[in-house]
Amino acid sequence: METLRIERQDGVVSITLDRPEKRNAVNGVMWDELLATFQEIAATPTDRCVVITGAGGAFCSGADLSGERPGTERPHQLQVMRHVNNVAVALHELAQPTIAKVTGVAAGAGANLAFGCDLIVASEEARFSEIFTRRGLSVDFGGTWLLPRLVGLHRAKELAFFGDIISAKEAAEIGLVNRLVPAADIDRFVVDWATRLASGPPIAMGQTKQMLNRSFEQTLSQSLDDEAWSQTVNFSTKDTAEAIDAFLAKREPRFNGR
């Protein structure tokens, strides 16, 4: 690919945004490649966990606006944004658990790419910004949906209105990231988490992810009904039978997604 590096090992798919000269800003080619990559992962049962990170010491500085001028000959902005939205939806709907490994800057759509992952691990040098208002723009790439769920409505408005750069420490304190680790330890930490997730039961984990993602839009009764159906599916799988056998034999289970 032109803008991404994709590596697969032991069920873990590592996606590296690879435009370090632009602090991994997302251009049109990268949007296309991200969408194609997420769609491929969704259709690949052997892909069990996804890690997204950036090259060159940055995560992603947002959308690449260099050369963009209102009124120039290009697709209508609404068409462009619908394509961007498709990328956000494809990430959100992945059954596989996703981890954002954030070093350096994550701003604008880049910040929301990280926040759209299931888990976020940041190095102490990471920093985040909903920078949109500083560019005369409103929040996009799912930020208006993600931020209130992560930090509450009033804190989300503060982040979005001011577009201030916040440190990794502050991001951890307000609940934007799961773990804050020293830069020297982040690779080892993320490998450990990704390996554990990739070895988990993919059907059960995918159902849990889906139910948690839609929990804010449902009543308790609806969520309980979903849980009942999900457990019914799980008890029909070989993975659940394997987990019970492993428990009785006092060994670790080996899940195959069946």
Backbone hydrogen bonds, N-H to C=O, Kabsch-Sander energy under -0.5 kcal/mol:
donor,donor_aa,acceptor,acceptor_aa,energy
5,R,16,T,-2.0
7,E,14,S,-2.1
9,Q,12,V,-2.1
12,V,9,Q,-2.2
13,V,11,G,-0.5
13,V,49,C,-3.1
14,S,7,E,-3.2
14,S,12,V,-0.6
15,I,13,V,-0.6
15,I,51,V,-3.5
16,T,5,R,-2.6
16,T,14,S,-0.6
17,L,15,I,-0.6
17,L,53,T,-2.8
18,D,3,T,-3.2
22,K,19,R,-2.3
23,R,20,P,-1.7
24,N,19,R,-2.9
25,A,22,K,-1.1
26,V,62,G,-2.7
27,N,25,A,-0.6
31,W,27,N,-2.2
32,D,28,G,-2.1
33,E,29,V,-2.6
34,L,30,M,-3.0
35,L,31,W,-2.3
36,A,32,D,-2.4
37,T,33,E,-2.2
38,F,34,L,-2.8
39,Q,35,L,-2.3
40,E,36,A,-2.1
41,I,37,T,-2.5
42,A,38,F,-2.3
43,A,39,Q,-1.1
44,T,41,I,-1.8
47,D,44,T,-1.8
48,R,11,G,-2.8
48,R,46,T,-0.8
49,C,11,G,-1.7
50,V,97,P,-2.3
51,V,13,V,-3.0
52,I,99,I,-2.9
53,T,15,I,-2.6
55,A,17,L,-2.3
58,A,55,A,-1.0
59,F,105,V,-1.6
60,C,105,V,-1.9
61,S,23,R,-1.6
64,D,26,V,-2.9
65,L,63,A,-0.9
68,E,65,L,-2.1
72,T,69,R,-1.9
74,R,72,T,-0.7
79,Q,76,H,-0.8
80,V,76,H,-2.0
81,M,77,Q,-2.8
82,R,78,L,-2.1
83,H,79,Q,-1.7
84,V,80,V,-2.2
85,N,81,M,-2.8
86,N,82,R,-1.7
87,V,83,H,-1.2
88,A,84,V,-1.7
89,V,85,N,-2.6
90,A,86,N,-2.3
91,L,87,V,-2.2
92,H,88,A,-2.3
93,E,89,V,-2.5
94,L,91,L,-1.0
99,I,50,V,-2.8
100,A,119,L,-2.8
101,K,52,I,-2.9
101,K,99,I,-0.6
102,V,100,A,-0.8
102,V,121,V,-2.9
103,T,101,K,-0.6
106,A,127,R,-2.1
107,A,60,C,-2.4
108,G,129,S,-2.7
110,G,107,A,-2.3
112,N,108,G,-2.0
113,L,109,A,-1.8
114,A,110,G,-1.6
115,F,111,A,-2.7
116,G,112,N,-1.5
117,C,114,A,-1.7
119,L,98,T,-1.9
121,V,100,A,-2.9
122,A,179,R,-2.7
123,S,102,V,-2.5
124,E,181,V,-1.1
126,A,123,S,-1.8
127,R,104,G,-2.1
128,F,166,I,-2.4
129,S,106,A,-1.7
131,I,129,S,-1.5
133,T,130,E,-0.6
134,R,131,I,-1.3
135,R,131,I,-0.6
135,R,132,F,-2.1
136,G,133,T,-1.5
137,L,132,F,-2.3
143,G,140,D,-1.4
145,W,142,G,-1.1
146,L,142,G,-2.8
147,L,143,G,-2.3
149,R,145,W,-0.7
150,L,146,L,-1.7
151,V,147,L,-2.9
152,G,147,L,-0.6
152,G,148,P,-1.4
156,A,152,G,-2.1
157,K,153,L,-2.2
158,E,154,H,-1.9
159,L,155,R,-2.4
160,A,156,A,-2.4
161,F,157,K,-3.2
162,F,158,E,-1.9
163,G,159,L,-1.5
166,I,128,F,-3.0
166,I,164,D,-0.5
168,A,126,A,-1.3
171,A,167,S,-2.5
172,A,168,A,-2.3
173,E,169,K,-2.0
174,I,170,E,-2.0
175,G,172,A,-0.9
176,L,171,A,-2.9
177,V,171,A,-0.8
178,N,120,I,-2.1
179,R,120,I,-1.7
181,V,122,A,-2.5
181,V,179,R,-0.5
185,D,182,P,-1.7
186,I,182,P,-0.9
186,I,183,A,-0.6
189,F,185,D,-2.5
190,V,186,I,-2.7
191,V,187,D,-2.4
192,D,188,R,-2.1
193,W,189,F,-2.3
194,A,190,V,-3.1
195,T,191,V,-2.6
196,R,192,D,-2.2
197,L,193,W,-2.5
198,A,194,A,-2.8
199,S,195,T,-1.3
200,G,197,L,-1.4
205,M,201,P,-2.7
206,G,202,P,-2.3
207,Q,203,I,-2.1
208,T,204,A,-2.3
209,K,205,M,-2.6
210,Q,206,G,-2.2
211,M,207,Q,-2.5
212,L,208,T,-2.5
213,N,209,K,-2.4
214,R,210,Q,-1.5
215,S,212,L,-1.1
217,E,214,R,-1.2
218,Q,215,S,-1.2
223,S,219,T,-2.2
224,L,220,L,-2.7
225,D,221,S,-2.1
226,D,222,Q,-2.3
227,E,223,S,-2.4
228,A,224,L,-2.2
229,W,225,D,-2.2
230,S,226,D,-2.7
231,Q,227,E,-2.7
232,T,228,A,-1.9
233,V,229,W,-2.1
234,N,230,S,-2.7
235,F,231,Q,-2.5
236,S,233,V,-1.5
237,T,234,N,-2.1
238,K,258,R,-1.3
240,T,234,N,-0.5
241,A,237,T,-1.3
242,E,238,K,-2.6
243,A,239,D,-2.4
244,I,240,T,-2.2
245,D,241,A,-2.5
246,A,242,E,-2.8
247,F,243,A,-2.1
248,L,244,I,-2.3
249,A,245,D,-2.1
250,K,246,A,-0.6
250,K,247,F,-0.8
251,R,246,A,-2.4
255,F,199,S,-0.6
255,F,253,P,-0.5
